[in-house]
């Protein structure tokens, strides 16, 4: 048989070999692909709450990078592609992640389960001091996660929605959620005991992230700015706060590690009052995450910081 006559047989043979290789690669890919639930959560508390409920049944990624302020975050096309590929997408509320409403129109509900963790919580009016200067209309306060009791409600909502979507794993999700909720309840008890009988119950913060926590434990939060940490207070607002600090014997002004502390430092310098960190957990730094810090550990640090004001 001549070489030319052999060419068709060679081509067919190569085709079979390549097909076989393709099938082998496909098979290997299938074996290596995890069957765990792929979830994505917007910012740190949502990430931890989801991770605790899913346990070994899922893998959770953080959408908003560590150390990034979530109030003004807008997803890129790449971010949207990640969300669309995920099995589960968890966010706090439409008040904080306002972009979710329009983004959800591009998601396939049959593929991606969207969970609004704060959906069962009635958000309070923000009482925002500087809405016009901030350029945002923050009509409601989204910071429910800073209250351990409301954090339990968010965990329960995530667990309920996951159990409905994956009924075969319902018992596992319930067990995981119950174990984590016990930790949150212990945290709540620590806060209750720390503030029991305190006569000075006022604290001053950089921005209004702790209203729910204040209400839960009968405290009074006075904020330099409103809902967003990046707001700049007006001169008249700073003058009001200087008077407030003196009249209420305020000993500490709290600032945030992940936001500019310039405003808090200005008020501290003008009043001679100590500065301390109070973390709203809107994001953890990469360093904090690498060090194993969690919602629980940061909230315990917040408790110790608040003891300087609540006594």
DRENDO-1510 file (C-alpha; in Angstrom, 1 decimal, always signed):
<recs>
REC; n; res; u; v; w
REC; 1; UNK; +0.0; +0.0; +0.0 .
REC; 2; UNK; +1.4; +3.4; -1.0 .
REC; 3; UNK; +2.1; +6.2; +1.5 .
REC; 4; UNK; -0.7; +8.3; -0.1 .
REC; 5; UNK; -3.2; +5.5; +0.4 .
REC; 6; UNK; -2.2; +5.2; +4.0 .
REC; 7; UNK; -2.9; +8.9; +4.8 .
REC; 8; UNK; -6.7; +8.4; +5.4 .
REC; 9; UNK; -6.1; +5.6; +7.8 .
REC; 10; UNK; -3.4; +7.6; +9.7 .
REC; 11; UNK; -5.9; +10.5; +10.0 .
REC; 12; UNK; -8.6; +8.2; +11.3 .
REC; 13; UNK; -6.2; +6.7; +13.8 .
REC; 14; UNK; -5.0; +10.0; +15.1 .
REC; 15; UNK; -8.6; +11.1; +15.4 .
REC; 16; UNK; -9.4; +8.0; +17.6 .
REC; 17; UNK; -6.3; +8.7; +19.7 .
REC; 18; UNK; -7.2; +12.3; +20.2 .
REC; 19; UNK; -10.8; +11.4; +21.0 .
REC; 20; UNK; -9.6; +8.9; +23.5 .
REC; 21; UNK; -7.3; +11.5; +25.1 .
REC; 22; UNK; -10.1; +14.0; +25.2 .
REC; 23; UNK; -12.3; +11.5; +27.0 .
REC; 24; UNK; -9.6; +10.7; +29.4 .
REC; 25; UNK; -9.0; +14.4; +30.2 .
REC; 26; UNK; -12.8; +14.9; +30.5 .
REC; 27; UNK; -13.0; +12.0; +32.9 .
REC; 28; UNK; -10.1; +13.2; +35.0 .
REC; 29; UNK; -11.5; +16.7; +35.1 .
REC; 30; UNK; -14.8; +15.3; +36.3 .
REC; 31; UNK; -13.1; +13.4; +39.1 .
REC; 32; UNK; -11.0; +16.4; +40.2 .
REC; 33; UNK; -13.9; +18.8; +40.2 .
REC; 34; UNK; -15.3; +19.3; +43.7 .
REC; 35; UNK; -19.0; +18.6; +44.3 .
REC; 36; UNK; -19.0; +21.0; +47.2 .
REC; 37; UNK; -21.5; +23.9; +47.1 .
REC; 38; UNK; -19.7; +27.0; +45.7 .
REC; 39; UNK; -20.8; +30.1; +47.5 .
REC; 40; UNK; -19.7; +33.7; +47.3 .
REC; 41; UNK; -20.4; +36.4; +50.0 .
REC; 42; UNK; -20.2; +40.1; +49.7 .
REC; 43; UNK; -18.2; +41.2; +52.8 .
REC; 44; UNK; -16.6; +39.6; +55.8 .
REC; 45; UNK; -19.5; +38.9; +58.3 .
REC; 46; UNK; -21.6; +37.4; +55.4 .
REC; 47; UNK; -18.6; +35.4; +54.5 .
REC; 48; UNK; -18.1; +34.0; +58.0 .
REC; 49; UNK; -21.8; +33.4; +58.6 .
REC; 50; UNK; -22.1; +31.4; +55.3 .
REC; 51; UNK; -18.9; +29.5; +55.9 .
REC; 52; UNK; -20.1; +28.4; +59.4 .
REC; 53; UNK; -23.5; +27.2; +58.1 .
REC; 54; UNK; -22.0; +25.3; +55.0 .
REC; 55; UNK; -19.2; +23.7; +57.0 .
REC; 56; UNK; -17.5; +20.9; +55.0 .
REC; 57; UNK; -20.4; +20.9; +52.5 .
REC; 58; UNK; -19.3; +24.1; +50.7 .
REC; 59; UNK; -16.5; +26.5; +49.8 .
REC; 60; UNK; -17.0; +30.2; +50.3 .
REC; 61; UNK; -15.2; +33.1; +48.6 .
REC; 62; UNK; -15.1; +36.7; +49.6 .
REC; 63; UNK; -16.3; +39.1; +46.9 .
REC; 64; UNK; -15.2; +42.5; +48.3 .
REC; 65; UNK; -11.4; +42.3; +48.9 .
REC; 66; UNK; -10.1; +42.4; +52.4 .
REC; 67; UNK; -9.6; +46.0; +53.7 .
REC; 68; UNK; -12.1; +47.4; +51.2 .
REC; 69; UNK; -14.9; +49.7; +52.3 .
REC; 70; UNK; -18.2; +48.0; +51.2 .
REC; 71; UNK; -20.5; +51.1; +51.3 .
REC; 72; UNK; -19.4; +52.4; +47.9 .
REC; 73; UNK; -18.3; +49.2; +46.3 .
REC; 74; UNK; -19.5; +48.5; +42.8 .
REC; 75; UNK; -18.9; +45.0; +41.2 .
REC; 76; UNK; -16.7; +44.7; +38.1 .
REC; 77; UNK; -17.7; +42.6; +35.1 .
REC; 78; UNK; -15.2; +40.0; +36.5 .
REC; 79; UNK; -17.0; +40.1; +39.8 .
REC; 80; UNK; -20.4; +39.6; +38.2 .
REC; 81; UNK; -19.0; +36.6; +36.3 .
REC; 82; UNK; -17.9; +35.1; +39.6 .
REC; 83; UNK; -21.4; +35.6; +41.1 .
REC; 84; UNK; -23.1; +34.1; +38.1 .
REC; 85; UNK; -20.9; +31.0; +38.3 .
REC; 86; UNK; -21.6; +30.4; +42.0 .
REC; 87; UNK; -24.2; +28.1; +43.4 .
REC; 88; UNK; -25.0; +30.5; +46.2 .
REC; 89; UNK; -24.6; +34.3; +46.6 .
REC; 90; UNK; -25.1; +35.9; +50.0 .
REC; 91; UNK; -25.3; +39.6; +50.8 .
REC; 92; UNK; -26.5; +41.6; +53.8 .
REC; 93; UNK; -29.2; +43.9; +52.5 .
REC; 94; UNK; -30.3; +46.0; +49.5 .
REC; 95; UNK; -29.6; +49.1; +51.7 .
REC; 96; UNK; -25.9; +48.3; +51.9 .
REC; 97; UNK; -25.3; +46.4; +48.6 .
REC; 98; UNK; -27.7; +48.5; +46.6 .
REC; 99; UNK; -26.1; +47.2; +43.3 .
REC; 100; UNK; -27.6; +43.7; +43.9 .
REC; 101; UNK; -31.1; +44.7; +42.8 .
REC; 102; UNK; -29.9; +45.4; +39.2 .
REC; 103; UNK; -27.2; +42.7; +39.2 .
REC; 104; UNK; -29.7; +40.1; +40.2 .
REC; 105; UNK; -31.5; +40.6; +36.8 .
REC; 106; UNK; -28.5; +39.0; +35.1 .
REC; 107; UNK; -28.4; +35.9; +37.3 .
REC; 108; UNK; -30.1; +32.6; +36.5 .
REC; 109; UNK; -32.2; +31.8; +39.6 .
REC; 110; UNK; -32.1; +28.1; +38.6 .
REC; 111; UNK; -28.3; +28.2; +38.9 .
REC; 112; UNK; -27.6; +30.7; +41.6 .
REC; 113; UNK; -29.4; +30.9; +44.9 .
REC; 114; UNK; -29.5; +34.6; +46.1 .
REC; 115; UNK; -29.8; +35.0; +49.9 .
REC; 116; UNK; -30.4; +38.4; +51.5 .
REC; 117; UNK; -29.3; +37.7; +55.1 .
REC; 118; UNK; -31.1; +40.6; +56.7 .
REC; 119; UNK; -34.4; +40.0; +54.9 .
REC; 120; UNK; -36.2; +39.1; +58.1 .
REC; 121; UNK; -34.9; +42.1; +60.1 .
REC; 122; UNK; -36.7; +45.4; +60.1 .
REC; 123; UNK; -34.1; +48.0; +59.3 .
REC; 124; UNK; -34.2; +51.2; +61.3 .
REC; 125; UNK; -34.1; +54.8; +59.9 .
REC; 126; UNK; -30.5; +55.9; +59.7 .
REC; 127; UNK; -30.8; +59.4; +61.2 .
REC; 128; UNK; -27.9; +60.2; +58.9 .
REC; 129; UNK; -26.3; +63.5; +59.9 .
REC; 130; UNK; -24.6; +64.3; +56.6 .
REC; 131; UNK; -26.7; +62.7; +53.9 .
REC; 132; UNK; -26.3; +65.7; +51.5 .
REC; 133; UNK; -22.5; +65.9; +51.9 .
REC; 134; UNK; -22.1; +62.2; +51.6 .
REC; 135; UNK; -23.9; +62.2; +48.3 .
REC; 136; UNK; -25.9; +59.1; +49.2 .
REC; 137; UNK; -29.5; +58.8; +50.5 .
REC; 138; UNK; -29.0; +56.4; +53.4 .
REC; 139; UNK; -32.6; +56.2; +54.6 .
REC; 140; UNK; -32.0; +53.0; +56.6 .
REC; 141; UNK; -29.2; +51.7; +58.6 .
REC; 142; UNK; -27.8; +48.4; +57.3 .
REC; 143; UNK; -25.3; +47.6; +60.1 .
REC; 144; UNK; -27.4; +44.8; +61.8 .
REC; 145; UNK; -24.4; +42.4; +62.1 .
REC; 146; UNK; -22.8; +44.6; +64.8 .
REC; 147; UNK; -25.5; +43.3; +67.1 .
REC; 148; UNK; -24.9; +39.7; +68.1 .
REC; 149; UNK; -28.6; +39.0; +68.5 .
REC; 150; UNK; -29.3; +40.2; +65.0 .
REC; 151; UNK; -26.3; +38.3; +63.7 .
REC; 152; UNK; -28.1; +35.1; +64.9 .
REC; 153; UNK; -31.1; +36.1; +62.7 .
REC; 154; UNK; -28.8; +36.5; +59.7 .
REC; 155; UNK; -27.3; +33.1; +60.3 .
REC; 156; UNK; -30.7; +31.5; +60.7 .
REC; 157; UNK; -31.9; +33.1; +57.4 .
REC; 158; UNK; -28.8; +31.7; +55.6 .
REC; 159; UNK; -29.4; +28.3; +57.1 .
REC; 160; UNK; -33.1; +28.3; +56.2 .
REC; 161; UNK; -32.5; +29.2; +52.6 .
REC; 162; UNK; -29.7; +26.7; +52.2 .
REC; 163; UNK; -31.8; +23.9; +53.7 .
REC; 164; UNK; -34.6; +24.7; +51.3 .
REC; 165; UNK; -32.3; +24.6; +48.3 .
REC; 166; UNK; -30.4; +21.5; +49.4 .
REC; 167; UNK; -32.9; +19.4; +51.5 .
REC; 168; UNK; -30.6; +16.4; +51.6 .
REC; 169; UNK; -28.1; +18.5; +53.6 .
REC; 170; UNK; -30.7; +20.2; +55.8 .
REC; 171; UNK; -29.7; +18.3; +59.0 .
REC; 172; UNK; -26.0; +19.2; +58.5 .
REC; 173; UNK; -26.8; +22.9; +58.0 .
REC; 174; UNK; -29.0; +22.9; +61.1 .
REC; 175; UNK; -26.3; +21.3; +63.2 .
REC; 176; UNK; -23.6; +23.7; +61.9 .
REC; 177; UNK; -25.9; +26.7; +62.4 .
REC; 178; UNK; -26.9; +25.7; +65.9 .
REC; 179; UNK; -23.2; +25.3; +66.9 .
REC; 180; UNK; -22.3; +28.7; +65.7 .
REC; 181; UNK; -25.4; +30.3; +67.1 .
REC; 182; UNK; -24.3; +29.0; +70.6 .
REC; 183; UNK; -21.1; +31.0; +70.1 .
REC; 184; UNK; -23.1; +34.1; +69.2 .
REC; 185; UNK; -25.3; +33.7; +72.2 .
REC; 186; UNK; -22.3; +33.4; +74.5 .
REC; 187; UNK; -21.0; +36.6; +72.9 .
REC; 188; UNK; -24.3; +38.3; +73.6 .
REC; 189; UNK; -24.1; +37.1; +77.3 .
REC; 190; UNK; -20.7; +38.7; +77.6 .
REC; 191; UNK; -22.0; +42.0; +76.4 .
REC; 192; UNK; -25.0; +41.9; +78.7 .
REC; 193; UNK; -22.8; +41.1; +81.7 .
REC; 194; UNK; -20.2; +43.7; +80.9 .
REC; 195; UNK; -22.8; +46.5; +80.7 .
REC; 196; UNK; -25.0; +45.4; +83.5 .
REC; 197; UNK; -25.3; +48.3; +86.1 .
REC; 198; UNK; -23.2; +50.7; +84.1 .
REC; 199; UNK; -24.1; +54.4; +84.8 .
REC; 200; UNK; -22.1; +55.9; +81.9 .
REC; 201; UNK; -23.7; +54.4; +78.8 .
REC; 202; UNK; -22.6; +56.8; +76.0 .
REC; 203; UNK; -19.9; +56.2; +73.4 .
REC; 204; UNK; -18.7; +58.3; +70.4 .
REC; 205; UNK; -17.9; +56.7; +67.1 .
REC; 206; UNK; -16.4; +57.7; +63.8 .
REC; 207; UNK; -19.5; +56.7; +61.9 .
REC; 208; UNK; -22.9; +55.4; +62.8 .
REC; 209; UNK; -22.2; +51.7; +62.6 .
REC; 210; UNK; -23.3; +50.6; +66.1 .
REC; 211; UNK; -26.9; +51.8; +66.4 .
REC; 212; UNK; -28.3; +48.2; +66.6 .
REC; 213; UNK; -25.6; +47.2; +69.2 .
REC; 214; UNK; -26.4; +50.3; +71.2 .
REC; 215; UNK; -30.2; +49.6; +71.2 .
REC; 216; UNK; -29.6; +46.0; +72.1 .
REC; 217; UNK; -27.7; +46.9; +75.3 .
REC; 218; UNK; -29.4; +50.2; +76.2 .
REC; 219; UNK; -26.4; +52.3; +75.2 .
REC; 220; UNK; -26.3; +55.6; +73.4 .
REC; 221; UNK; -24.1; +56.0; +70.2 .
REC; 222; UNK; -23.2; +59.5; +69.1 .
REC; 223; UNK; -21.5; +59.4; +65.7 .
REC; 224; UNK; -19.2; +62.0; +64.2 .
REC; 225; UNK; -20.6; +61.2; +60.7 .
REC; 226; UNK; -23.5; +59.2; +59.4 .
REC; 227; UNK; -23.7; +55.8; +57.8 .
REC; 228; UNK; -20.7; +56.0; +55.6 .
REC; 229; UNK; -17.2; +56.0; +57.2 .
REC; 230; UNK; -15.8; +58.3; +54.5 .
REC; 231; UNK; -18.1; +61.3; +55.2 .
REC; 232; UNK; -16.7; +64.6; +56.2 .
REC; 233; UNK; -18.6; +66.3; +59.0 .
REC; 234; UNK; -19.5; +70.0; +58.7 .
REC; 235; UNK; -17.8; +72.5; +61.0 .
REC; 236; UNK; -21.1; +73.0; +62.8 .
REC; 237; UNK; -21.3; +69.2; +63.4 .
REC; 238; UNK; -17.8; +69.2; +64.9 .
REC; 239; UNK; -18.7; +72.1; +67.1 .
REC; 240; UNK; -21.8; +70.2; +68.4 .
REC; 241; UNK; -19.6; +67.2; +69.1 .
REC; 242; UNK; -17.0; +69.2; +71.1 .
REC; 243; UNK; -19.8; +70.4; +73.3 .
REC; 244; UNK; -21.3; +66.9; +73.5 .
REC; 245; UNK; -18.0; +65.4; +74.6 .
REC; 246; UNK; -17.6; +67.9; +77.4 .
REC; 247; UNK; -21.2; +67.7; +78.6 .
REC; 248; UNK; -21.3; +63.9; +78.7 .
REC; 249; UNK; -17.8; +63.3; +80.1 .
REC; 250; UNK; -16.7; +61.3; +77.1 .
REC; 251; UNK; -13.3; +59.7; +77.7 .
REC; 252; UNK; -12.8; +57.9; +74.4 .
REC; 253; UNK; -13.5; +58.6; +70.7 .
REC; 254; UNK; -13.6; +55.4; +68.5 .
REC; 255; UNK; -12.1; +55.3; +65.0 .
REC; 256; UNK; -11.8; +52.5; +62.4 .
REC; 257; UNK; -8.6; +50.8; +61.1 .
REC; 258; UNK; -10.0; +50.5; +57.6 .
REC; 259; UNK; -11.1; +54.1; +57.2 .
REC; 260; UNK; -9.4; +57.5; +57.4 .
REC; 261; UNK; -9.1; +58.4; +61.1 .
REC; 262; UNK; -8.5; +62.1; +60.3 .
REC; 263; UNK; -11.9; +63.3; +61.6 .
REC; 264; UNK; -11.7; +61.3; +64.8 .
REC; 265; UNK; -8.2; +62.6; +65.4 .
REC; 266; UNK; -9.3; +66.2; +64.9 .
REC; 267; UNK; -12.0; +65.8; +67.5 .
REC; 268; UNK; -9.6; +64.0; +69.8 .
REC; 269; UNK; -7.0; +66.8; +69.5 .
REC; 270; UNK; -9.6; +69.5; +70.1 .
REC; 271; UNK; -11.1; +67.8; +73.2 .
REC; 272; UNK; -8.1; +66.1; +74.6 .
REC; 273; UNK; -9.9; +62.7; +74.6 .
REC; 274; UNK; -8.3; +59.3; +74.0 .
REC; 275; UNK; -8.6; +57.5; +70.7 .
REC; 276; UNK; -9.4; +53.8; +70.5 .
REC; 277; UNK; -10.4; +51.3; +67.7 .
REC; 278; UNK; -14.0; +50.1; +67.4 .
REC; 279; UNK; -14.3; +47.8; +64.4 .
REC; 280; UNK; -17.6; +47.7; +62.5 .
REC; 281; UNK; -16.5; +44.5; +60.8 .
REC; 282; UNK; -17.4; +45.9; +57.4 .
REC; 283; UNK; -14.1; +44.3; +56.3 .
REC; 284; UNK; -11.2; +42.6; +57.9 .
REC; 285; UNK; -7.7; +43.3; +56.7 .
REC; 286; UNK; -5.7; +40.5; +55.0 .
REC; 287; UNK; -3.4; +40.6; +58.0 .
REC; 288; UNK; -6.3; +40.0; +60.4 .
REC; 289; UNK; -7.7; +37.2; +58.3 .
REC; 290; UNK; -4.3; +35.5; +58.0 .
REC; 291; UNK; -3.9; +35.8; +61.8 .
REC; 292; UNK; -7.2; +33.9; +62.2 .
REC; 293; UNK; -9.3; +36.8; +63.5 .
REC; 294; UNK; -13.0; +36.1; +63.2 .
REC; 295; UNK; -16.3; +37.9; +63.8 .
REC; 296; UNK; -16.4; +36.5; +67.3 .
REC; 297; UNK; -12.8; +37.6; +68.2 .
REC; 298; UNK; -13.2; +41.1; +66.7 .
REC; 299; UNK; -16.5; +41.6; +68.6 .
REC; 300; UNK; -14.8; +40.5; +71.8 .
REC; 301; UNK; -12.1; +43.1; +71.1 .
REC; 302; UNK; -14.9; +45.7; +70.5 .
REC; 303; UNK; -16.4; +44.7; +73.9 .
REC; 304; UNK; -13.0; +45.4; +75.7 .
REC; 305; UNK; -12.8; +48.7; +73.8 .
REC; 306; UNK; -16.3; +49.8; +74.8 .
REC; 307; UNK; -15.6; +49.1; +78.5 .
REC; 308; UNK; -13.5; +52.3; +78.4 .
REC; 309; UNK; -16.6; +54.3; +77.7 .
REC; 310; UNK; -19.3; +52.1; +79.4 .
REC; 311; UNK; -18.7; +51.9; +83.1 .
</recs>
